[in-house]
Structure formats: C-alpha cells, structure tokens
C-alpha cells in the first residue's frame, strides 16, 4: 500500500511544529495541575502510550508518531516553566491552525485534530486528582480541563 508523504506538504519548520504540537500539548496538560511524583509518572506514561503505533491510525498520524519517536521530542520541554510551555504550545497550535486547512485534506486534518484532543484527554485522565489518598473519582482537574479547552480552541478555533 502506498501512503502519501505528508511531510512534503509542509515546510521543514511547519512539519517540526506539527510533530512538536502533540508533545507540547501533553506536557502543558500535565503541568496545568501537578499530580505529584506518581501522578506525573502516570501522565508521562500515558503521553508515551499515545505515541505508540495503533493499527487504525490515519496515515498522517502514523507519520507524525514516527517522527516524534525518531526525534525523541518528549524530554527538552520539561525543563521550562508552565507559563513558558503553555505560551509555546499556544503559539505552535495557532500557527498550525493557520496552515492545516491549506496543507491537508479534510479527513487528514480531522484525524490530526482528534489525535491531539484525544492525547490531551488521555494524559489528563491518567492520574487521579485531589482527594485524600486519591479518593477523588474525577481524574481530570478543573485546571487541566481549562487548559485542554484553551489549547483545543487555539488549534481549532471554529
């Protein structure tokens, strides 16, 4: 089966941002409401799991995941403050929202938007938030929910 090389639709900088965005979004959600050492570990595991190949992935998502894993993009952003990561993530997502309609067909664009939104939800849901000894039943904190909504609007303003 011949799959398109989606990276050819983008400049090198745009492709870098396309691959960086899921990692940045996941890290921003993780840092929105720190979950302690164990919770952060669970959220990081969830982020990495979201990047694992899935047989039903759209071919664009397969290519993005391969590029993320080849470049080992998960580490460097962890050294920055939440405000810095959030601002960088918002800028990348806004940049992408401006170019995606011109670079991708509708199914590819939808697959990418859904990939990022699902990734953020899974990362936020990975650690139990609040309560005594994790007794709270809601895994996604209000801070994480607010960040997910903000990032989703930046990527898909409609």
C-alpha positions in Angstrom: 0.0 0.0 0.0 1.4 3.4 -1.0 0.8 6.1 1.7 1.5 9.8 1.0 4.5 11.5 2.5 2.7 14.2 4.4 5.9 16.0 5.3 6.2 17.1 1.7 3.0 19.3 2.2 4.8 21.4 4.8 7.9 23.5 5.2 10.5 21.9 7.4 9.5 24.4 10.2 5.8 23.6 9.8 6.5 19.8 9.9 8.6 20.3 13.0 5.7 22.2 14.7 3.2 19.5 13.5 5.3 16.9 15.3 6.1 19.0 18.3 2.4 20.0 19.0 1.2 16.7 20.4 4.1 16.5 22.8 3.8 20.2 23.8 0.0 19.8 24.3 0.5 16.7 26.5 3.2 18.3 28.6 1.1 21.5 29.0 -1.8 19.5 30.3 0.5 17.6 32.6 1.9 20.8 34.1 -1.5 22.5 34.4 -2.2 20.8 37.7 0.8 18.9 39.0 -0.2 15.5 40.2 2.7 14.6 42.4 5.5 12.3 41.5 3.5 9.2 40.9 0.7 11.1 39.1 3.2 12.8 36.9 4.8 9.5 36.1 1.4 8.1 35.1 0.7 11.1 32.9 4.1 10.8 31.2 3.4 7.1 30.6 0.1 8.0 29.1 1.7 10.6 26.8 4.2 8.0 25.6 1.4 5.4 25.1 -0.4 7.9 22.9 2.6 7.9 20.6 2.7 4.1 20.2 1.6 2.8 16.8 -2.1 1.8 16.5 -3.3 -0.2 13.6 -6.3 2.1 12.9 -4.2 5.3 12.9 -4.7 7.6 9.9 -1.5 7.6 7.8 -0.8 11.2 8.8 -0.8 10.2 12.5 1.4 7.2 11.7 4.0 9.5 10.1 3.7 12.1 12.9 4.2 9.5 15.6 7.2 8.0 13.8 8.8 11.4 13.5 8.2 12.3 17.2 9.7 9.0 18.3 12.7 9.3 15.9 13.4 12.8 17.2 12.8 11.9 20.9 10.8 15.1 21.4 9.4 14.3 24.9 12.4 15.4 27.0 13.6 19.0 26.4 10.4 21.0 27.2 10.3 19.5 30.7 13.0 22.0 31.8 10.7 25.0 31.3 8.1 26.7 33.5 4.4 26.0 32.9 3.9 29.6 31.6 6.7 29.2 29.1 5.5 25.8 27.9 1.9 27.0 27.7 2.8 30.0 25.7 5.0 28.0 23.3 2.2 25.4 22.9 -0.4 28.1 22.2 1.8 29.7 19.6 2.5 26.3 17.8 -1.2 25.4 17.8 -2.2 28.8 16.4 0.5 28.5 13.7 -0.9 25.1 12.8 -4.5 26.3 12.8 -3.5 28.8 10.1 -1.7 26.3 7.8 -3.6 23.0 8.3 -6.5 23.9 6.0 -4.1 24.7 3.2 -1.8 21.7 3.7 -4.2 18.8 4.5 -7.4 17.4 3.1 -10.4 17.3 5.4 -10.0 13.7 6.7 -6.3 14.2 7.4 -7.0 17.5 9.2 -9.8 15.9 11.3 -7.6 13.0 12.2 -4.8 15.3 13.4 -7.2 17.5 15.5 -8.8 14.4 17.0 -5.3 12.9 17.7 -4.3 15.9 19.7 -7.6 16.2 21.6 -7.6 12.5 22.5 -4.0 12.7 23.6 -4.7 15.7 25.9 -7.7 13.9 27.4 -5.8 10.6 28.0 -2.9 12.4 29.6 -5.2 14.4 31.9 -7.1 11.3 32.8 -4.0 9.2 33.6 -3.7 10.4 37.2 -6.3 10.7 39.9 -6.5 14.4 41.1 -7.1 15.6 44.6 -8.9 14.0 47.5 -7.4 12.1 50.4 -5.1 9.4 49.2 -6.5 9.7 45.7 -10.1 9.2 46.8 -11.5 11.7 44.3 -13.2 9.9 41.5 -12.7 12.6 38.8 -9.3 12.2 37.2 -9.3 15.5 35.2 -8.9 18.5 37.4 -10.6 21.8 36.6 -7.2 23.3 35.7 -6.4 20.5 33.3 -9.9 20.8 31.7 -9.4 24.6 31.3 -6.1 24.1 29.6 -7.5 21.4 27.3 -10.3 23.7 26.2 -7.8 26.6 25.7 -5.4 24.5 23.6 -8.3 23.0 21.6 -9.6 26.4 20.7 -6.1 27.6 19.6 -5.8 24.6 17.3 -9.4 24.5 16.1 -10.9 28.0 16.6 -14.2 27.1 14.9 
